[in-house]
């Protein structure tokens, strides 16, 4: 029983790390990250690895420029599929700053500083934190924002985006959604979150370059980190 639970936990972290890599902006390390995802998937069951590997294949067929353009069009130019989790729950309201504190406090509670140059609630950042730093605190953040993750997945599925299976893989690692959760996510995709710009600092939707691949592979695979 313990061995099975440990295996599931390891597989969960592998999915989170693979998803983080696939949702990174396609910079000069793009192909290296795709190769790393392929290596991570070798340690996953076929039903988990298959969808992720299909994303690797589809993204790998694009040039770096084309991949970057597709990413920007999907996640940056419109907020309908933004990867900023608190935007889905708090929109452009003053409550969003307070919501962001949950992420920075979780990072510091795990003994690491919030990322510099990246927003703390950016889904790939949260996934990497959960995969490589603190799976318990990371899972708690992902679970708390599972409605937002469902909403992103629905938006990507509606557009037949190649990134849709990545969100589906993440969703599969979280507690099952209720009908209420799914209804909330669908309404959010259709009408968007609340808007209130008073007192807000601007947030960027541009994903900066990430760390090199050799710094990112989780300890659960041959001790890489």
N, C-alpha and C positions, 0 to 999 in steps of 0.2 A: 504493500500500500504506500509506504513512504517512498519507495523507489519510483512508483508510478507518479506520485505527486511531484517528486523532484524532477522527473522527466518532463512533465507538463509545464512546470515552472521554467525550466530551461528552454523549452520550445516557445513558450510565450515571450521570453526575452529575445529569442532569435527573431521572431516575427516583428517585434517592436524595433529591433535594430535594422532589419531589412527594410521595413517601412520607412524609417527615418532616412535611410540612405536613398531610397527611391523618391522620396518627397523633397530631397535637397535640390537647390537650383543647379541646373546642368552647366557647371563651369568646367575648367580644364581638368578637373578630377572626375568628371562625369563617368567616363568609361571604366576608370579604376573602381568607382563605387559599384557600377553594375557587375563587375567581376567579383567584387566582394560579396554582393548579394547572392550571386550564384554559389559561392562557397558556403555561405550561411545556409542556403536552401538545401545543401547536401546533408544537413543535419536535421532536416524537418521531414515529417511524414509527407507522402505524396499529395494528400488533399490540401495541405497547407502550402507546400512548396510550389505546386502547379500554377496557381494564379499569379504568384509573385514572379515566377520564371517567365510567364507569358508577358508580364510587364517589362521584364528585363529585355526580352526579345524585341518587343515593339519599340521601346526607347532606344535600344541598340541599333535599330535600323535607321535612326535619324542622325544627321550630322550634329555636331555640337551647337551650331548656330540654330538649326531647325528645332532641336530639343529645347534650347533656351527660349526661343520664340513661342513654342507651344506652352511651356511652363508659364511664361509671363502672361500669355493670353488666358490661360486657365485660372491662375491663382492671383495675379497681381493687378490686372487691368479692371477686373470687376470683383466686387465683394461677394458675389453669389456663391463662390466656392473658396473664400478666404480660409487660410489655415490658422488664423488667429482665433483661438477658442473663446476668449472672453467677448469678442465682437458678437458672436452668436447669442450669448446669454445676456449681454448688457448693451450691445450696440454702441452708438456714439453718445453715451451718457456718462455723467460724472461717476456713476457706480462702477464703471469699468476699472478705474484706478484702484479701487478697493479690491475688486476681484483679482487683479493682477498680483496683489500681495500674497495670495494663497500660493502662487507659483514660486515667488522669490523666497518666501518663508520655507517652503518645502525643500528648495535647493540648499538653503543655508542650514536647515535642520539636518540635512544629510552630509553636511561638512564641505559643501562646494559653493562657490559664489555663482550668482546668476550669470548667464552668458553675456559677454560684452559684444555689442554689434548685432545681437539678435534679440528679438522680443521674447520675454520669458514664457509667454503663453503660446508661442508658435508650435504647432503640433509636432514637427520633426524634432524640435528641442525637447519637448516633453517625452517623446518616444525614446530618444537617446538617453535621457536621464533615467527613465524607467528600465531601459535595457542594460545600462552600464554602471549606474551609480546606486540607485535605491529602488529595487523593483516593488517594494511595498508602498512607499510614498508615491512612486510613479504610477502604480496601478490605481491608487486612490485618486490622483488627479485625473487620470483618464476616465475612471468610472464616474467621477463627479461631473465630467463634461461629455459623457457618452451621448447625450442628446445632440450636442453640437457636432460630434464626430459622425453621428447618424445623418445629420443635416448635410454635412459636407459630402458624405457618401451618396446621398440621394441626389444632390446637385450634380455630382460627377456622373452618376448613372443616367440621369436625364439627358446629359450631353454626350453619352456614349464615350466618355473620356477614357483614355488608356490608364489613367490613374485610379479609376473606380475600384479595381480589384485590390488595390493597396488599402483603401479605406475599409473594404469588406474584410480583409484579413485582420485589420486592427479590431474591428467590431466583433469578430469571432472570438477574440481573447477577453472580451468584457462580459459582465453579467448580461443575460438576455434582456432585450428591450421589451417593455410593455406596449400594449396598444396605445396607451396615452403618450409614451415616449415617441413612438413612431408618428403619431398624429401631430405632436408638437413639432417634430423635426420637419414634417411635410409642410406645415403652415409657415414655419420659419423660412424654408426655401422659397415659398411662394410670395410671402409678403415682407420678409426681412425683419430684423430686430428693431427695437425702439431707436429713435434718433433724437439726440439732444446734444448740441455742440457746445453749450455754455460751459466754460471753465475747463475745457479739455485741451490737453497738449496734443499735437498731431502725432499720428502713428503712421509708420511707413509700412507698405505692403510688399516692399522689395526684399527678397531674400538674399542676404549677402553670401559671398563664398564661405564655405565651411572648412573645417579642419581636414587635413589630408587623411586618406583612407587608412593608413597604417595606425593612426591614433584612435580610430573609431571602432574597431572590431571588438565585440564584447568578450569578457573573460571566460564566458561559458564555452567558447570555441577555442580549444587549444591554448587557452591563456592569453589570447590576443586582447589588446586594449590600446 
